[in-house]
Amino acid sequence: MKKLLVVFATLALALASAADKTYHITLNQSASVNGTQLKAGDYNLQVQGDKAILKMGKKTVLETAAKVETAQRKFASTSIAIDSSNNQPKISEIRIGGTTTRILFSGATAAGQ
């Protein structure tokens, strides 16, 4: 009985940690995400369910709606898809290197609003 309890507790812990992921990304140029302008630099991207939180250092820069998808194959490196039409670079998706995770953006709420 104790072994069964340990197995269930371990599984629950694994599922909880899989739900909230944090990734390190580097933005090489300024770009917006769902209407919020981000400066070039290093960010921590945390995914919590259907939202993404971008932090620069300890400061939350943006909290926005995001859709997480799973690709068929792992991405070799982290890449950021930027739409530069109208001379206003916008991040539309982030592919996380070493994983099958793709994060798509739509709709936003700036941090502190």
C-alpha positions in Angstrom: 0.0 0.0 0.0 2.8 2.4 0.8 4.5 1.7 -2.5 1.3 2.5 -4.3 0.9 5.8 -2.4 4.5 6.7 -3.2 3.9 6.0 -6.9 0.8 8.2 -7.0 2.5 11.0 -5.1 5.5 10.9 -7.5 3.1 10.9 -10.5 1.2 13.9 -9.1 4.4 15.8 -8.5 5.6 15.1 -12.0 2.3 16.3 -13.5 2.4 19.5 -11.4 5.9 20.3 -12.4 5.1 19.6 -16.1 2.2 22.1 -16.0 4.4 25.1 -15.2 7.6 25.4 -17.3 10.2 28.1 -17.3 12.6 28.7 -20.3 15.4 31.1 -20.9 15.2 33.1 -24.2 17.3 35.9 -25.7 15.6 38.5 -27.8 18.1 40.0 -30.2 16.0 42.9 -31.2 13.1 44.9 -29.8 9.8 43.5 -30.7 6.2 43.4 -29.4 4.1 40.6 -28.1 0.4 41.1 -28.4 0.8 44.9 -28.4 3.4 45.2 -25.6 6.9 46.3 -26.6 9.8 44.3 -25.4 13.4 45.5 -25.4 16.2 43.3 -26.7 17.8 41.2 -23.9 17.5 38.0 -21.9 14.2 36.9 -20.5 12.7 34.0 -18.5 9.6 32.7 -20.2 7.2 30.9 -17.8 4.3 29.0 -19.2 1.3 28.5 -16.8 -1.6 26.8 -18.6 -2.9 29.1 -21.2 -0.7 32.1 -20.3 2.9 33.1 -20.7 4.9 35.3 -18.3 8.0 37.1 -19.5 10.4 38.3 -16.9 13.6 40.3 -17.2 15.6 39.5 -14.1 13.0 39.4 -11.3 10.7 42.0 -12.9 7.6 40.8 -14.7 7.6 42.5 -18.1 4.5 40.9 -19.7 1.8 38.5 -18.9 -0.2 37.4 -21.9 -2.4 34.7 -23.4 -0.5 31.9 -25.1 -1.2 28.6 -26.7 1.2 25.8 -26.2 1.5 23.2 -28.9 3.6 20.1 -29.3 5.5 19.6 -32.5 6.2 16.2 -34.0 10.0 16.5 -33.6 12.3 18.3 -31.2 13.6 21.7 -32.1 17.4 21.8 -32.5 17.6 25.3 -31.0 15.4 27.9 -29.5 14.0 30.2 -32.2 11.7 33.2 -32.1 9.4 33.9 -35.1 9.1 37.6 -35.7 6.7 39.2 -38.2 8.4 42.4 -39.4 5.6 43.6 -41.7 4.8 47.4 -41.4 8.2 47.9 -39.8 6.8 46.9 -36.4 8.4 43.6 -35.4 6.0 41.3 -33.6 6.7 38.0 -31.9 4.2 35.4 -33.1 5.8 32.2 -31.8 8.7 30.8 -29.8 10.1 27.3 -30.4 12.0 25.9 -27.4 15.2 24.1 -28.3 15.7 20.6 -27.2 11.9 20.2 -26.8 8.8 19.7 -28.9 7.3 22.8 -27.3 6.0 25.7 -29.5 4.4 28.7 -27.8 2.0 30.8 -29.9 0.8 34.3 -28.9 -2.6 36.0 -29.2 -4.2 38.6 -26.9 -2.2 40.3 -24.2 -2.3 41.9 -20.7 0.7 44.0 -19.8 2.0 43.4 -16.3 0.7 45.7 -13.7 -2.5 46.5 -15.6 
